[in-house]
Amino acid sequence: MNKNKKVGIFVVDDHLMFLDGMISILTAQQNFEVLVVETSAKNALLKMNDKIPDIVITDISMPEMNGIEFIKILKRQYPSVKILVLSMFENQQTHDGIDGYLLKETNKDVLIEAINGIMRNEKKYFNANQNSSNSFEFKKSILTKKEKEIIQLI
């Protein structure tokens, strides 16, 4: 990573107050540049045609297109873009296509460290309570048996 180049960031989350906080944290960093803030994964993908970020910070639970679908499309269309998931679901596991998974309650210093570390390709950042696995899964079942079968087939 070029030391003089700012890290271009897209933030995608459907919670406006969370977005306001993220913008405040990220813009306070001299080496970060928030390129796009979006409440919709679909709109964020459309904006990728104009600007390609270095890293996308997103949630899993979003309307229209959830974060898992969003990540799959991102990785297929823009494989070099790094992905950091910030979620309130601590019972989800990591995913092959992402570079980090932190809880929304994470301290801002840990968030900044994670972004910088991911961009320097030092390591992937995952919540300490996370189990490393290659797929998302819920520890507590909020899905019916049939919904689980459909998801596994997908």
N, C-alpha and C positions, 0 to 999 in steps of 0.2 A: 504494500500500500504506500503510495507516494505521500510523504509527510505534509506537503503543501496542499494536496488535494483534499477538499472537504468530502466527507462521507455523505452521499446523497441518500435520503431516507424517505420512504413512503410509510405513512402510518394509516392503517385501516382498522377501524373499530366502530361499532354502531352506538357507542355511548359517548355523547358529546362532552360531558364533564371529564371523562377519562381522557379524551382527545385534547381538551384544553390543558390538562395537567402534563400530558406527554409533550405537547408543543412547548410548554414553559420549560420543561427539563431539557429537551433536546436543543432548543434554540440558545440556551445558556452555554452550550458547549461550542467553543470556537471551531472545532474540527468537524462539526455536524452541520448539514444543510437540509432542512425539511423541505422536500420538493413538492410533496402532495400529502394532504390530510383528507381522508375520505371515509364516509360512513358506510359505503357500499363496496363490496369486493368487485362487483361487475363494473362499477364506475372506475375503480382503481385500475382494472385491466384495460379499460378504454384509454385511460390517461398514460398507460405504459407505451402507447404508440408515439407519444410526444417526448416523454422523458423516461429513461430507464434508470431506476435507482441502483445503488450499491446493495442496499438492504431494505427489506420490507418487514415492518413490525405489524403483526396482525393478531386477531383473536380467533378462536375456533368457533364460538357460538355467535353467528350473525344471521340476519334474515336474508332472504333471496338466495344467496349462495353462501354456504357455510365455509369456515376456514379451511377445512380439509379439501374440499373441492377447489377452492381458491389456490391452495398450495400446489395441488397436482397440476393445475393449469399453468401456474407460474413456473414451476420446474420444467414443464414440457416446453413452454414457449421462451423462457429466459433462464436457462440452466445456470448461468453464472451469478444470478441474483441470490444473495444470502437471505435467509428467512429466520426471523426470531418471533416465536409465538409468545404472547403475553395473555394468560388466561386465568380465570378464577377457579378452574377445575384442576385441583391438585391430584385428583384420582385418575387423570389421564396419563398415558404413557407417551414416550417420545415417538417420533416418526422419522423414517429414513430420509425424507427430503428436506428436513429442517436443520438449521444450525444451532438452534437454542430454543428452550421452552422454560419460561419463568412464570411465576405466579404474579398476578396483578398487585399483590401486596408486597412485592419485592422492593427493597430499598433502592432509591435512585442511583446510588453509587454502584450497586451491583449491576443495575441496568446499563449504565455507562461503561462499566468494565466489560460486560458481556458484549456490547456492540463493538467496542474497540478490539477486544480479543477475537471475535468472529471475523472482523475485517482484516486483522493481521494473520488470519488463518492459524492462530495459535491452538485453538481447541473449540469444541462445541460446548455450549453452556446449557445445563439442564438443572432444574430445581433439585435440590439435594434429596427430596422425598420421592423423586421419580425413579422408576425402574426403566432401564434402557431396553427398548424393544423396537421392532420394526413396524409396529402398527399401533394405531390408536385403539384403546379399548377402555371400557368403563369397568371399574372395580365393583360398583354398586349398579345393579341393573335398573335402568330407567326405560329400557326398551322391552317390548314384548318378545316372546320367543320367535315369532314370525319375523319381526323387524330385525332381530339379530341374524336370522338365516339370510334375509335379503342383503344385509350389509356384508355378511361374509361372502356371499356370491358376487357382490360388486367388487 
